[in-house]
Amino acid sequence: MPRTAAILPVLALIFATGSSSRAQLVAFPGAEGAGQYAAGGRGGDVYHVTNLNDSGLGSLRYGVDNASGPRTIVFDTGGTIDLASRIRVDSSNITIAGQTAPGGGITLKGYHLEVRNATDVIVRYIRSRPGDIHTVPSVYEPDSIGIINSQNVILDHVSASWSTDEVLSPTSNSGNVTVQWSMITEALHNSNHSKGNHGYGSLINGGDYTFHHNLYADNRSRNPRPQEGGNLPTRLDFVNNVIYNPGDKYGYGGSDEEVFMNFVGNYGISGPNTTETDLFVADSLQNVIYQSGNFMDLNRNGILDGQSNGWADFDGTYTQSSERFDLPPVTTQSAPDALLAVLDGAGASLARDSVDARVVDDVLSFGTLGAHIDSQAQAGGWPTLASGVTLLDTDQDGMSDIYEEAFGLNKLDSSDRNVVGSNGYTALENYLNFLAAGQPVPEPTALLLSWLGAAASLLLLGRRKR
């Protein structure tokens, strides 16, 4: 929704009485599924990304590599970070708050983002587009975002594309992972992979996962590809996702792999490159599937006119389940309603860049536009992003002065960032949630006019929409 509309419900939330504190707090309002309780950097220090350099003080890499405890990383600039190697989050209790970036937001270029051997990680509103400029067969064949041997992780409103392997994959005994409201698009197909055409969406193995309200577009296959990992069964809640213009498969499972899947309210739409007609193709009775309310539109006629065909959209060898597997619940819409919501709000959509906007426009052609690409050059490459205007943060606690003044915080005291409000979140978390989507904020001690002034200043940052 437009940010001006999103602000209006906040007034009611601000002045509501009572406490919403709970024994186990979700990562942020709207966090759902298997990774919803990731704590991130809650209660820790704050690091400001002040430049777009690959390394050195003020860079994103420095903030990630030098964390010694819980840390929230905020951005004082927007733009594209041209990486000389992958960014690896291998410390626990990290929040990367891309919603704080002004201007056009943040894009990672050249190399990929990886969460490895970590717990309690939150990543929001970041784009990762490595491209083919550093890829070498059997040497560097990157995903755009990878989660490896990590627990309690949530990716929210991220945009991932231009990978040589899968676009976004949690693997290697990871678990309790949520990927929500994200764009997983434009894998590079014949592009420096040792196996040839390898333009895939997501490989998912070894634990409990939730993928909901994501857009998969222009990936040949693996939308998704769940598999058993490390002798652990994989349990996947795949809900309200949109899959557009795959190639020879939408999603599929493997033989002799213990996988339990909920497929609920997803919408598959064939495009110019699509030859498959089934939403999912399984290959083992150990692939146990519950399905409900999925839609398929196969005719590529430029009109959204899909229908729900039940089990007819599933093929191969599998076991049907009449009951949904018990995974943490997510807010579930009908497939047509979810399609509209995903196209409106998925990805790094506070300042949706031209790459994501183009992909959304292709989906809106309902079968007539879209392409499988071999290089980002075929899609125009990385767009130039505005750096934006940095809001003054005198005490460097991650919250702007205008926000602190409006809500009775002290712009000269950095420690107030970790004061816990009646809703259970710290002051800093409430600020991040406010920037992301007009979520609950601390009870004000300032006048309403002061709050409105702060809100107006934030809106002037030019953020497009949720």
C-alpha positions in Angstrom: 0.0 0.0 0.0 1.2 3.6 -0.4 3.1 4.8 2.6 0.7 7.6 3.2 -2.1 5.1 3.6 0.1 2.8 5.8 0.7 5.6 8.3 -3.0 6.0 9.1 -3.5 2.8 11.1 -0.4 3.7 13.2 -2.4 6.5 14.9 -4.8 3.9 16.3 -2.0 1.6 17.4 0.0 4.3 19.1 -2.8 5.4 21.3 -4.2 1.9 22.0 -4.1 0.9 25.7 -2.9 -2.3 27.1 0.2 -4.4 26.6 1.0 -6.9 23.8 4.0 -8.3 25.5 4.4 -12.1 25.2 6.7 -14.7 26.6 8.2 -15.3 23.2 8.3 -12.3 21.0 8.2 -12.6 17.2 11.1 -11.0 15.3 8.9 -8.0 14.3 5.2 -7.5 13.7 4.3 -9.5 10.7 7.0 -12.1 11.1 5.4 -15.6 10.7 6.3 -19.2 10.2 9.2 -21.4 11.3 11.6 -18.5 11.7 9.3 -16.0 13.3 11.1 -16.0 16.7 14.5 -15.0 15.4 15.8 -12.4 17.9 18.3 -10.7 15.6 20.3 -8.0 17.3 17.7 -7.2 19.9 19.3 -5.5 23.0 22.7 -5.2 21.4 24.8 -2.5 19.8 24.3 -0.5 16.6 26.5 -0.2 13.6 26.0 2.5 10.9 26.9 1.7 7.3 28.1 5.1 6.1 29.6 4.3 2.7 29.3 1.9 -0.2 32.8 0.6 0.1 33.5 -3.1 -0.1 35.5 -3.1 3.2 36.8 -0.8 5.9 35.3 1.2 8.6 31.7 2.3 7.7 31.2 -0.6 5.2 28.6 -3.3 5.5 31.3 -6.0 5.5 33.1 -4.3 8.5 29.8 -4.2 10.4 29.1 -7.9 9.8 32.7 -9.2 10.3 33.4 -7.3 13.5 30.2 -8.0 15.5 31.2 -9.3 19.0 27.6 -9.7 20.3 24.0 -8.8 19.3 24.1 -6.1 16.7 21.7 -4.1 14.5 23.1 -2.8 11.3 21.5 0.4 9.9 22.3 2.3 6.7 23.0 6.0 6.4 23.1 5.8 2.6 21.4 4.1 -0.2 23.1 2.7 -3.3 24.9 -0.4 -4.8 27.8 -2.1 -2.9 30.2 -3.6 -5.4 31.6 -6.6 -3.5 35.0 -8.1 -3.9 33.9 -11.3 -2.2 30.8 -12.7 -0.5 29.3 -11.1 2.5 29.1 -13.9 5.2 27.0 -13.5 8.3 28.6 -16.1 10.6 27.9 -14.4 13.9 24.6 -14.9 15.7 22.1 -12.3 16.8 22.4 -10.0 13.8 19.8 -7.7 12.3 20.5 -6.2 8.9 17.9 -3.5 8.7 17.8 -2.5 5.0 14.6 -0.5 5.7 16.8 2.2 7.2 18.6 3.0 3.9 17.4 6.2 2.4 17.0 6.9 -1.3 16.9 3.8 -3.5 17.8 1.3 -0.8 20.7 -1.1 -0.8 21.8 -3.6 -3.5 24.7 -6.1 -3.3 26.5 -6.6 -6.6 29.1 -9.0 -7.9 29.1 -11.5 -5.0 26.4 -13.0 -2.8 25.0 -12.8 0.7 25.4 -15.8 3.0 24.2 -16.7 6.5 26.4 -19.6 7.7 26.7 -21.3 11.1 24.6 -18.6 12.8 21.5 -18.4 14.8 18.9 -15.6 15.3 19.5 -13.6 12.1 17.0 -11.1 10.7 17.6 -9.7 7.2 15.1 -7.2 5.8 14.8 -5.0 2.6 18.0 -5.9 1.0 18.7 -6.8 -2.7 21.3 -9.3 -3.6 22.2 -9.5 -7.3 25.6 -11.1 -7.9 25.5 -11.5 -11.6 28.1 -13.2 -13.8 31.0 -10.8 -13.5 33.0 -13.0 -11.2 31.6 -16.5 -11.9 33.9 -19.4 -12.8 32.7 -22.9 -13.4 33.4 -25.3 -10.4 35.0 -22.3 -8.6 32.3 -19.6 -8.0 28.8 -20.6 -8.9 26.8 -18.5 -6.4 23.3 -18.5 -5.1 22.1 -14.9 -4.6 21.3 -15.6 -1.0 22.3 -18.8 0.9 21.5 -20.0 4.4 23.8 -22.8 5.5 23.8 -24.7 8.8 21.9 -21.9 10.5 18.9 -21.8 12.8 16.2 -19.2 13.6 16.6 -17.1 10.5 14.0 -14.8 8.8 14.4 -13.1 5.5 11.7 -10.5 4.9 11.2 -8.3 1.9 14.4 -9.2 0.2 15.0 -9.2 -3.6 17.3 -12.0 -4.9 18.2 -12.5 -8.5 21.0 -13.1 -11.1 22.5 -16.2 -9.5 24.4 -18.9 -11.3 23.1 -21.7 -9.1 19.8 -21.4 -7.1 18.6 -17.9 -6.4 17.8 -18.4 -2.7 18.4 -21.6 -0.8 18.5 -22.7 2.9 20.4 -25.9 3.2 22.8 -28.1 5.2 20.9 -28.8 8.3 19.4 -25.3 8.6 16.0 -25.1 10.2 13.4 -22.8 11.7 13.8 -20.5 8.7 11.2 -18.2 7.2 11.4 -16.5 3.8 8.5 -14.1 3.4 7.4 -11.3 1.1 10.5 -11.7 -1.1 11.3 -11.8 -4.8 13.2 -14.9 -6.0 13.7 -14.1 -9.7 15.8 -14.3 -12.9 18.3 -17.0 -12.2 21.0 -17.0 -14.8 20.5 -20.0 -17.0 23.4 -20.9 -19.3 25.9 -18.8 -17.3 29.2 -20.3 -16.1 27.9 -23.2 -14.2 29.8 -26.5 -14.6 26.5 -28.4 -15.2 25.3 -26.1 -17.9 21.8 -24.6 -17.6 21.3 -24.2 -13.9 18.8 -21.4 -13.6 17.0 -22.6 -10.4 14.9 -21.0 -7.7 15.3 -22.6 -4.3 16.9 -25.8 -2.9 15.5 -26.4 0.6 16.7 -29.2 2.9 17.1 -30.5 6.4 14.6 -28.9 8.9 11.4 -26.8 9.3 10.9 -24.0 6.7 8.2 -21.5 5.8 8.1 -19.8 2.4 5.1 -17.5 2.1 4.0 -14.6 -0.1 7.1 -14.8 -2.3 7.4 -14.2 -6.1 9.3 -16.8 -8.1 9.7 -15.6 -11.7 11.8 -16.6 -14.7 13.6 -19.5 -13.0 13.8 -22.8 -15.0 12.8 -25.0 -12.1 13.1 -25.6 -8.3 10.3 -23.3 -7.4 10.8 -25.0 -5.0 13.0 -28.1 -4.7 12.6 -29.6 -1.1 14.8 -32.5 -0.3 15.9 -34.5 2.7 19.1 -33.1 4.3 21.7 -34.6 6.6 19.4 -37.5 7.4 16.8 -35.0 8.7 13.4 -34.9 7.1 12.4 -31.6 5.6 9.1 -30.0 6.6 8.0 -27.1 4.3 5.0 -24.8 4.6 4.7 -23.3 1.1 1.9 -20.8 1.3 0.6 -18.0 -1.0 3.6 -17.9 -3.3 3.4 -16.9 -7.0 5.4 -18.8 -9.6 5.6 -17.2 -13.0 7.3 -18.4 -16.2 9.2 -21.4 -15.0 10.7 -23.7 -17.7 10.5 -27.5 -17.7 9.2 -27.7 -14.1 7.5 -25.5 -11.5 8.7 -27.5 -8.4 9.8 -31.0 -7.8 10.9 -33.6 -5.3 13.5 -36.4 -5.4 13.4 -40.2 -4.9 13.8 -41.8 -1.5 13.7 -38.4 0.3 11.6 -37.9 3.5 9.8 -34.6 2.8 6.6 -33.3 4.3 5.0 -30.4 2.4 2.0 -28.1 2.8 1.1 -26.5 -0.6 -1.6 -24.0 0.2 -3.0 -21.0 -1.8 -0.2 -20.8 -4.3 -0.6 -19.4 -7.9 1.3 -20.9 -10.8 1.2 -18.9 -14.1 2.9 -20.2 -17.3 4.9 -17.8 -19.4 6.8 -17.7 -22.7 9.4 -20.3 -21.5 7.1 -22.7 -19.7 6.6 -26.3 -20.8 5.4 -27.9 -17.6 1.7 -28.1 -16.7 1.9 -29.4 -13.1 2.5 -27.3 -10.0 4.7 -30.0 -8.4 6.2 -33.3 -9.6 7.2 -35.8 -6.9 9.3 -38.9 -7.2 8.8 -40.9 -4.0 6.1 -42.2 -1.6 8.3 -40.5 1.0 7.2 -37.2 -0.5 4.1 -36.6 1.6 2.0 -33.7 0.4 -1.0 -31.7 1.8 -2.5 -29.3 -0.7 -5.4 -26.9 -0.7 -6.6 -23.9 -2.8 -3.8 -23.7 -5.3 -4.5 -22.1 -8.7 -2.9 -22.7 -12.1 -3.1 -20.5 -15.2 -1.6 -22.3 -18.2 -3.0 -20.7 -21.3 -0.7 -17.6 -21.7 -3.6 -15.6 -23.1 -2.8 -12.3 -21.3 -5.7 -12.7 -18.9 -5.6 -14.0 -15.4 -8.1 -16.9 -15.6 -6.5 -19.7 -13.6 -8.5 -22.3 -11.7 -8.0 -24.7 -8.8 -7.6 -28.3 -10.0 -6.8 -29.9 -6.6 -4.7 -33.0 -6.9 -4.7 -32.8 -10.7 -1.9 -30.2 -10.5 0.4 -32.7 -8.7 2.1 -35.4 -10.6 4.6 -38.3 -10.1 4.9 -40.6 -7.1 3.9 -39.2 -3.7 1.7 -39.8 -0.7 -1.4 -37.6 -0.2 -2.1 -36.2 3.2 -5.6 -35.2 4.2 -4.4 -33.1 7.1 -2.1 -30.1 7.0 1.3 -30.7 8.7 1.7 -28.9 12.0 4.0 -26.0 11.2 3.8 -22.5 12.7 0.7 -20.9 11.1 0.9 -18.1 8.7 -1.9 -15.6 7.6 -3.3 -17.3 4.5 -5.2 -15.7 1.7 -6.9 -17.2 -1.4 -4.5 -17.7 -4.3 -6.0 -14.8 -6.3 -5.8 -12.4 -3.3 -2.3 -13.5 -2.5 -1.2 -12.9 -6.1 -2.3 -9.2 -5.9 -0.7 -8.8 -2.5 2.6 -10.3 -3.6 2.9 -8.2 -6.7 2.1 -5.1 -4.7 4.4 -5.6 -1.8 7.0 -8.4 -2.2 10.8 -7.7 -2.4 12.7 -4.7 -1.3 9.6 -2.7 -2.0 10.0 0.4 0.1 11.9 1.7 -2.9 11.3 -0.9 -5.6 14.1 -0.7 -8.2 13.6 -0.9 -11.9 14.6 -4.6 -12.0 11.9 -5.7 -9.6 9.4 -3.3 -11.3 10.1 -4.8 -14.7 9.6 -8.4 -13.3 6.3 -7.4 -11.8 5.2 -5.9 -15.0 6.0 -9.1 -16.8 3.9 -11.1 -14.4 1.0 -8.7 -15.0 1.2 -9.6 -18.6 -0.2 -13.0 -17.5 1.8 -15.2 -19.8 2.9 -13.0 -22.7 6.1 -11.3 -21.2 9.2 -12.5 -19.3 12.3 -14.4 -20.4 15.0 -16.8 -19.1 18.2 -14.9 -19.3 21.8 -16.0 -19.3 23.4 -12.7 -18.1 22.3 -9.7 -16.2 23.4 -7.7 -19.3 20.3 -9.0 -21.1 18.2 -7.4 -18.5 19.9 -4.0 -18.4 22.4 -4.7 -15.6 22.4 -3.0 -12.2 20.4 0.3 -12.1 21.8 3.4 -10.5 20.3 4.0 -7.1 19.8 7.3 -5.3 21.9 7.7 -2.1 19.1 9.7 -0.5 19.2 12.0 2.5 20.4 10.8 5.9 18.3 11.8 8.8 20.3 13.2 11.7 21.1 10.7 14.5 23.1 12.7 17.1 23.7 9.8 19.5 24.2 7.2 16.8 21.7 4.8 18.4 20.1 4.0 15.1 17.0 6.2 15.6 16.6 9.6 14.0 16.5 12.7 16.1 13.1 13.7 14.9 11.7 10.3 15.9 13.3 10.4 19.4 12.0 13.9 20.0 8.5 12.9 18.9 8.4 10.0 21.3 10.1 11.3 24.3 13.4 9.6 23.8 16.7 11.3 24.4 18.6 12.1 21.2 21.8 12.5 23.3 21.6 9.1 25.1 22.3 6.1 22.9 21.4 3.7 25.6 17.7 4.4 25.3 17.6 2.3 22.1 17.3 -0.8 24.3 14.6 0.5 26.6 11.7 -2.0 26.3 8.3 -0.7 25.5 4.9 -2.0 26.6 4.6 -4.0 23.4 7.8 -6.0 24.3 10.1 -4.5 21.6 13.0 -2.2 22.3 12.8 1.5 21.2 15.1 0.7 18.3 13.0 -2.2 17.2 9.9 -0.1 17.3 11.7 2.5 15.1 12.7 -0.2 12.6 9.2 -1.5 12.5 7.8 2.0 12.0 10.1 2.5 9.0 9.3 -0.9 7.5 5.6 -0.7 7.4 3.9 1.6 9.9 4.0 -1.1 12.7 3.4 -0.5 16.4 5.6 2.2 17.9 6.2 3.3 21.5 3.5 5.2 23.4 4.2 8.9 22.8 4.9 11.5 25.4 5.1 14.3 22.8 2.2 16.1 21.3 0.4 14.6 18.3 1.5 17.5 16.2 5.1 16.6 16.9 4.5 13.1 15.8 2.8 14.2 12.6 5.8 16.4 11.9 8.1 13.4 12.3 6.0 11.2 10.2 5.9 13.8 7.4 9.7 14.1 7.5 10.1 10.4 7.2 7.6 10.2 4.3 9.7 12.9 2.4 12.4 10.3 2.1 10.6 9.3 -1.0 9.8 5.7 -0.1 7.5 4.3 -2.7 5.3 1.7 -0.9 5.4 -1.3 1.3 
